[in-house]
Amino acid sequence: MKNKILLIALLIAGAIVGAIAGSGAEHVDALHWLAYSKSISISPSEINLVIIKLTFGFDFSMSVSQILFMILAIALYPKFSKMIG
């Protein structure tokens, strides 16, 4: 169980650090390709049930730097897993 939580935490950390690195690399000519991203989304839909109004929507965006940092997180996972136990 600890190992699954560790892997999920490393992947989330990789995605966050990758997003920060991608936004920083956006203005550097040699590294602007790291900020390239694609998005998958479902526009918000609204259901009005008189007493409650529900809105559903979805947006998922991933950049090259996020993918690279998540691959790095997967590569470092065995090392961190051994350290934990």
MARKOLNU-151187 format. One record per residue: x, y, z of N, C-alpha, C, CB in turn. Coordinates in steps of 0.05 Angstrom, whole numbers, padded with zeros to 5 digits, always signed. Glycine has a CB too. Example, Ala and Ser with C-alpha at 12.3 -4.5 7.8 and 13.67 -1.06 7.14 Angstrom:
+00264-00114+00156+00246-00090+00156+00264-00066+00156+00226-00089+00181;+00257-00045+00142+00273-00021+00143+00258+00001+00157+00282-00012+00114;
END
This chain:
+00017-00024+00000+00000+00000+00000+00017+00025+00000-00019+00000+00024;+00039+00024+00016+00057+00047+00017+00069+00053-00011+00080+00043+00037;+00076+00032-00025+00088+00035-00051+00069+00048-00072+00098+00008-00062;+00044+00041-00071+00024+00053-00089+00021+00083-00083-00003+00039-00087;+00020+00089-00057+00017+00117-00050+00042+00133-00058+00012+00120-00019;+00065+00120-00054+00090+00133-00062+00091+00139-00092+00115+00116-00054;+00083+00119-00108+00083+00123-00137+00063+00145-00145+00075+00097-00151;+00040+00145-00134+00020+00167-00140+00031+00194-00132-00006+00161-00126;+00044+00195-00108+00055+00221-00099+00078+00230-00118+00066+00218-00070;+00095+00212-00127+00116+00219-00145+00105+00228-00172+00135+00195-00149;+00084+00215-00182+00073+00223-00207+00060+00251-00205+00052+00203-00216;+00046+00256-00183+00034+00283-00179+00056+00304-00177+00017+00283-00154;+00077+00298-00161+00100+00317-00159+00113+00321-00186+00121+00306-00139;+00116+00300-00202+00128+00303-00229+00111+00321-00246+00131+00276-00241;+00084+00318-00245+00066+00334-00261+00067+00364-00252+00037+00324-00259;+00069+00369-00226+00070+00396-00216+00096+00409-00224+00066+00397-00186;+00119+00395-00219+00145+00407-00226+00147+00410-00256+00168+00388-00215;+00136+00391-00271+00137+00394-00300+00121+00418-00310+00126+00369-00313;+00098+00424-00297+00082+00447-00305+00098+00473-00299+00055+00447-00290;+00111+00474-00276+00127+00497-00269+00150+00500-00289+00138+00495-00240;+00164+00478-00295+00186+00479-00314+00177+00487-00342+00201+00452-00315;+00154+00477-00350+00143+00484-00376+00136+00513-00379+00119+00467-00382;+00124+00524-00358+00117+00553-00359+00142+00570-00357+00098+00560-00336;+00163+00561-00344+00188+00576-00343+00203+00574-00370+00206+00566-00321;+00201+00551-00383+00215+00547-00409+00200+00560-00432+00219+00518-00414;+00176+00569-00428+00160+00580-00449+00173+00604-00463+00132+00588-00439;+00187+00620-00448+00199+00644-00459+00228+00641-00467+00196+00666-00438;+00239+00617-00465+00267+00612-00473+00265+00599-00501+00282+00593-00453;+00279+00612-00521+00276+00603-00548+00284+00574-00552+00293+00621-00566;+00306+00565-00539+00315+00538-00543+00298+00517-00529+00344+00536-00533;+00282+00526-00510+00266+00507-00494+00236+00511-00496+00274+00510-00465;+00227+00527-00515+00198+00533-00517+00182+00508-00524+00193+00554-00537;+00194+00488-00536+00180+00463-00543+00171+00448-00518+00199+00445-00560;+00184+00453-00495+00176+00439-00470+00148+00448-00461+00197+00444-00448;+00140+00472-00469+00115+00483-00460+00092+00475-00479+00116+00513-00459;+00098+00461-00501+00077+00452-00519+00058+00433-00505+00089+00438-00544;+00032+00438-00507+00013+00422-00493-00012+00418-00510+00005+00434-00466;-00026+00397-00504-00052+00391-00516-00073+00389-00494-00051+00366-00534;-00097+00394-00501-00119+00394-00481-00142+00377-00491-00128+00422-00475;-00154+00362-00473-00178+00347-00478-00199+00358-00459-00174+00315-00474;-00222+00366-00469-00242+00378-00451-00270+00371-00460-00238+00408-00450;-00287+00372-00440-00316+00371-00445-00328+00396-00433-00329+00345-00431;-00341+00412-00450-00351+00437-00441-00372+00433-00419-00363+00453-00464;-00375+00452-00401-00394+00449-00379-00422+00445-00388-00392+00473-00360;-00436+00427-00376-00464+00422-00380-00479+00427-00354-00470+00393-00391;-00503+00438-00356-00518+00445-00332-00544+00430-00332-00523+00475-00331;-00550+00419-00308-00576+00406-00303-00590+00421-00281-00572+00375-00296;-00613+00432-00287-00628+00447-00267-00651+00430-00257-00639+00474-00279;-00650+00421-00232-00671+00404-00220-00688+00420-00200-00658+00380-00206;-00691+00445-00204-00707+00464-00189-00695+00469-00161-00736+00453-00185;-00691+00448-00145-00680+00452-00118-00649+00452-00118-00690+00432-00099;-00638+00441-00139-00609+00440-00141-00601+00442-00171-00598+00413-00129;-00579+00456-00175-00568+00459-00202-00541+00446-00203-00566+00490-00210;-00537+00427-00221-00512+00412-00224-00498+00421-00250-00518+00382-00224;-00472+00425-00248-00456+00432-00271-00433+00412-00273-00445+00461-00269;-00431+00400-00296-00410+00381-00301-00392+00391-00324-00422+00353-00309;-00366+00388-00320-00347+00395-00341-00320+00381-00335-00343+00425-00342;-00303+00381-00355-00277+00367-00353-00257+00380-00371-00281+00337-00359;-00233+00384-00361-00211+00395-00377-00185+00382-00368-00209+00426-00374;-00171+00369-00387-00146+00356-00381-00125+00366-00400-00149+00325-00383;-00103+00377-00390-00082+00388-00407-00055+00376-00397-00082+00419-00406;-00038+00369-00416-00012+00357-00409+00009+00369-00428-00013+00326-00411;+00031+00378-00417+00053+00389-00433+00076+00369-00436+00063+00415-00421;+00094+00375-00454+00117+00357-00458+00134+00356-00433+00134+00368-00482;+00138+00378-00420+00155+00378-00395+00141+00362-00373+00160+00406-00386;+00115+00362-00371+00101+00346-00351+00105+00316-00357+00071+00353-00350;+00103+00309-00382+00107+00281-00389+00136+00272-00382+00101+00276-00419;+00155+00289-00389+00183+00282-00383+00188+00279-00353+00202+00303-00395;+00177+00298-00337+00181+00296-00308+00166+00272-00296+00172+00322-00295;+00144+00265-00307+00130+00241-00297+00145+00215-00304+00101+00240-00309;+00158+00215-00327+00175+00192-00334+00199+00191-00315+00185+00194-00364;+00210+00214-00309+00232+00215-00289+00223+00205-00262+00243+00244-00287;+00199+00212-00254+00188+00203-00228+00185+00173-00228+00161+00216-00223;+00176+00161-00250+00174+00132-00252+00201+00119-00251+00159+00124-00278;+00221+00132-00264+00249+00121-00263+00261+00122-00235+00266+00136-00283;+00254+00143-00219+00264+00145-00192+00248+00130-00171+00265+00175-00185;+00225+00120-00179+00208+00106-00160+00222+00082-00146+00184+00096-00175;+00236+00064-00160+00249+00042-00146+00269+00051-00124+00263+00024-00165;+00283+00072-00130+00303+00083-00110+00289+00093-00085+00320+00105-00123;+00267+00108-00089+00252+00119-00066+00238+00096-00051+00232+00140-00075;+00229+00076-00066+00215+00053-00054+00234+00038-00035+00204+00035-00076;+00259+00034-00043+00278+00021-00026+00285+00037-00001+00304+00016-00042;+00285+00064-00004+00291+00081+00019+00269+00079+00040+00294+00110+00010;+00244+00076+00031+00222+00075+00050+00220+00047+00063+00195+00081+00035;+00227+00027+00048+00227+00002+00063+00217-00022+00049+00213+00004+00086;
END
